[in-house]
Amino acid sequence: MVGNNMKRTKDQVQKDLDALPEHYKTGDVDRLIRQYVKQKADVSALRPYILSEQQFHRIYYYVTLDQISDVEERMAFIHENLLFSDWWHTDQLIRYVADLDFDSALRYAKEYTHADDPFIRRWGYVLFISRLCKGHAAQLLPLMHDDEAYYVQMAEGWLIAELAVYDPEAVYAWLPQNDLRYNINGKAIQKICDSYRIAEDWKRRYKELRPELRK
């Protein structure tokens, strides 16, 4: 390991990964990440490799983001590094932007939800899966649109269900009118029914929408 403020090369990071237990797990990588953060390590040299060598993806984002204290700067870093292809767990970045100003987040999301890369489109929805979406059903429901990508559909369903936690009436009224494919609406209702934060009476009412939405 290197001292404070030292730049880590790709080969150095790979050497540290190779030193982990054989068949290392996520927890092992997270311990390495915490060490890098403590050392204030610079892992920017990994950027050209994170799409081709997935072992560097998590390290590149988390080591950098954990060293940025300002939420606007964290969001700016993510925006400048939308290298998400084949990285379905963009939702793990949610915690870094939960305190973002809503209007700022919405401006980003309006761009992301129309991106060519489905994993960027996914990020446009999941970045609101926190207290960031509370009270904003009217602004966020219009973001939803038909999407053929499975992981994007899952993200839309997840966000719709999250909005139903805070404003079940608005989501309930919107679902029959949205013209989305059933894959999205059905996923939303399933997530609503799985939620421990939504009352059973509301779950029953949402379930009763399924026949109408399937048409």
N, C-alpha and C positions, 0 to 999 in steps of 0.2 A: 504494500500500500504506500501511497505517496502522502506528502504533507499538505498543509493548507494551500488552497488556491492553485494547485498544480493541475495542469491539463492532462487528461487521460487520453491516450491514443486508443485506437481500435484494438491493437494487439495487446495493450496493457489490460484493457477491460476483458478481452477474451482470456488472458492468462488468469485473471481473478475468477472468472467463471469456471475455468478448468480446475481451479483449486477447490471448488465446492465439492460436496459429496457426489459420488457417481449417481446418475439419475436424479439430480437435484430438483427440488420442488420450488413452487412460487415463494414460499416462506424463506428459502435459502437466498433467493435473489433479492427479496425484500430486505434481508439483513445486510446484504452487500450494498444495496441502495442507501440504507440508513448510514452505513459507514462512509460512503461517498459524500452524503449530505453533511455529515459531521465534519468531514475534512474540507468541505467547501470545494469539492472537486468540480472541474469543468469537463463535461462529457460532450461538448459540442462537436468533437471530431467524429462522433458516431452517426451524425445526421445522414451522410451519404449512404449508409449501409442499413438503415433500419427497416427498409422495405424488402431488401433481399436477404437479410440475416436477422430473423425475427428475435433472436436472443437479445438483441440490443434495443429493441423497441421500448420495452417497459423502462429500462434503465435510462434511456435518453430523456423520456418525458418526466419521469418522477424525480430523478436527481435534479433536473433543472427547475421544475415547478416547485419542489419543496424548498428551494433556496430563494424563491421570489415571494415577498411578503404582501405586495400590493395586488389586489384582485384584478384590477384593470391591466396590469403588466402581465399577470398570468394568462389572462384571456388573449392579450396581444401575442404572447409567445405561442399559444395554441393556434391562433389564427395564422401565424406565420409558418406553422409546422403542421399543416393539415395532411400529414402523410399517413392516412388511415387505411389505405387499401388492404383488405383482408384482415383488418384488425377490428373484429366485431365488438370487442369490449371497450369501445370508446366511453361507455358509461362509467368506467373507472375514473374518468377525468371530472366527473360531476362535482366532486368535493372541492375542486380547485376554483370553481366559479359560482358556488352557491350564494356568495355575498355580492355578486355582480349587480349593478343597477339594471332593473328590468328593461328599461327602454334601450339601453346599450345592448343587452343580450338579444332583444328582439331584432335589432338591426342586423346583428350577426346571423341570427337564425333565418331571417328572410333570404339571405344569400345562400346559406348552407342547404336549405331544404330544396333548392333548385340546382344543386351542384351535379356534375356528371357522375362523380364517385358516390356509390350508394352508402359508403361508410361515413362520408361527410354529411350526406343527407340524414343519416341516422343521428349523427352528432347534433344536427340542427334541432332535433326533437328532445333527445335525452339530456341536453344541457339544462333543461328546465325541470328535471326530475329531482326536485328539492323544494325548499320553502320559496324558491324563486318563482314558482308558478302560482303561489297562493294568491287568490283574488284576481287572477288574470285570464279566466276562461274566455271572456269576450274577445281578448286579443289573440289568444293562442289557438282556439278552435279553428279560426280561418286559415291557419298554417297547414292544416291537414289536407292532403290531396292523394289521389290514387297513385300507388307506387307498386311496381311489380317485384321489387327486391324484398325478400323475406325479412331480412334484418331491419329494413326501414319500416315495414308493416308492423313488426314487433315493437319498434320504438314508438310509432304513432299510437298503437293500442295501449302501450304503457303510459304515455303522456295523457291520453284521454282518461284512463283510469285514475291517474294522479289528480287530474282536474276534478274528477267526480268526488274525490275525498273532500275537497273544499267547497265545491259548488255542484252538488248532485242534480239539482233542479235544472240548471243551465245545460249540463251535459245530456240529461235525459230528454230535454226538449229538442236538442240539436241533433241527436243521433238519427231519428227517422227522416231528417231533412237534408242530410249531408251528401247523399249520392256517392258515398265511398263504397268500394267493393266490400263484400261481407267478410273477407279475410281480415280486414282492418277492424271493422265494427265488432266482429265476433271475438277477436283477440281482446279488444277493449272490454267487452262484457265479461269475458273469462277472467281478466285481471281484476275487474271490479268485484266479481264474485269470490275471488281468492283473497281479497284485501280484508284485513282485520280492522281497518279504519272506516269501513263503510257499513252502515246499519243493515240488518237482515231485510228489513222492509224495502229498502232501496234496492238491494240485490234482487229481491223477488220481482220488483217492477222492471228492472233492467232485463232480467231473463225473459220476461213476457214480451219484450220487444223483438226477440229473435225471429219469430215467424215473419213479421213485417219486414225486417231487414234482409231476410234471405230472398225476398221476392226480386 
